[in-house]
């Protein structure tokens, strides 16, 4: 099979299948919520993902908008392909991503008996290779295949990702509403995600409400009218320039999300801005709010 569940993680037959699957996650049917679409993709393989684990944790802890997720993975599509330990297999290689530490740990399938070592915070066994999330890891590993023809890019810059300069989050919180202690949040971000085996450029807006029950906060989706205008350009490492592009997305949902780039190859430079608009439908009359976030590296 091209894609299957191996133990508690997904296994992709090869890099081509991994990239095709990643791209397919962006083909959300019109009118379907992104989270439901990703959940259905995971359920097909009876697979619990890092995305699902994070969603459960955030709902229980009330930390949905309190900064970056603990995994430092800002891309829901990537999180949908990883298990809660950050593990995925592509071809003969088993990867564990620690994006917070900027590390990609790699174990050959033939050494699978060392899985417990791979899951350690900082593996030291010689069977486990260590790369940076800056590296295009699949290119580097493919050079070990006999007869493989690989062109590795060494002479172009690497764009930074998910730093204070290249990651922006904007949170708007309304006052507590009456005695029921209801709060509303609009949470937006623009980010370049780099993870060694996966790189993406994306913008996202979420609108949520939370209810207080005694000392605990419980999150709920809140549907409203949203609009996202993305303006972007980028250059692949040792590759072509995209040119200036823009696209408008309109939704009646609790989330609007757009990847303008995703690949197992990284970017040399990029520019991305998002003009976000949402309607606060809990106010009387409903109020529309618009703001902009922008990131740039290399332009």
GIDARA-V323031 format. One record per residue. SS is DSSP state (H for helix, E for strand, L for the rest). NEAR is the number of other ideal C-beta (glycine too) atoms within 12 Angstrom. Layout:
ss->(SS,SS)
near->(NEAR,NEAR)
//
This chain:
ss->(L,L,E,E,E,E,L,L,E,E,E,E,L,L,H,H,H,H,H,H,H,H,H,H,L,L,L,L,L,L,L,L,L,H,H,H,H,H,H,H,H,H,H,L,L,L,L,L,L,H,H,H,H,H,H,H,H,H,H,H,H,L,L,L,L,L,L,L,L,L,L,L,L,L,L,H,H,H,H,H,H,L,L,L,L,L,E,E,E,E,L,L,E,E,E,E,E,E,L,L,L,L,E,E,E,E,E,E,H,H,H,H,H,H,H,H,H,H,L,L,L,L,L,L,L,L,L,E,E,E,E,E,L,L,L,L,H,H,H,H,H,H,L,L,L,L,L,L,L,L,L,L,L,L,L,L,L,L,L,L,L,L,L,L,L,L,E,E,E,E,E,E,E,L,L,L,E,H,H,H,L,E,E,E,E,E,E,E,E,E,E,E,E,E,L,L,L,L,E,E,E,E,E,E,E,E,E,E,E,E,E,E,E,L,L,E,E,E,E,E,E,L,L,E,E,E,E,E,E,E,E,E,E,E,E,E,L,L,L,L,E,L,L,L,E,E,E,E,E,E,E,E,E,L,E,E,E,E,E,E,E,E,E,L,L,L,E,E,E,E,E,E,E,E,E,E,E,E,E,E,L,L,L,L,L,L,E,E,E,E,E,E,E,E,E,E,E,L,L)
near->(13,19,29,18,23,23,22,24,36,39,31,35,20,23,32,18,24,34,29,22,35,38,20,24,36,27,17,28,13,13,12,17,23,37,32,22,27,35,25,21,31,33,16,20,27,15,31,26,39,40,34,27,26,33,31,19,21,30,22,16,19,24,23,35,29,19,16,27,34,21,32,29,38,42,46,42,42,45,41,41,46,43,35,29,26,41,36,49,35,41,29,23,36,42,46,42,41,32,38,18,21,22,30,39,39,37,34,26,23,11,21,22,14,24,27,16,21,39,24,19,15,15,26,13,21,12,22,28,27,28,28,25,37,28,31,37,38,37,28,27,31,26,16,18,18,8,8,17,10,19,16,20,21,14,10,22,20,30,36,27,40,36,22,13,17,31,33,30,31,28,25,25,22,24,14,17,20,12,8,13,20,24,29,35,36,40,38,41,38,44,46,44,47,45,47,41,47,47,44,44,46,44,45,41,45,40,42,39,33,33,23,20,14,8,8,15,26,22,32,22,23,31,21,32,24,37,29,40,29,37,30,36,27,38,28,28,32,20,20,14,21,24,12,17,21,21,21,19,30,20,30,20,32,31,37,37,39,40,35,38,41,36,32,40,36,42,43,30,30,42,31,46,29,39,29,40,28,40,27,29,23,26,16,8,9,15,19,18,28,22,25,22,31,29,39,24,30,26,22)
//
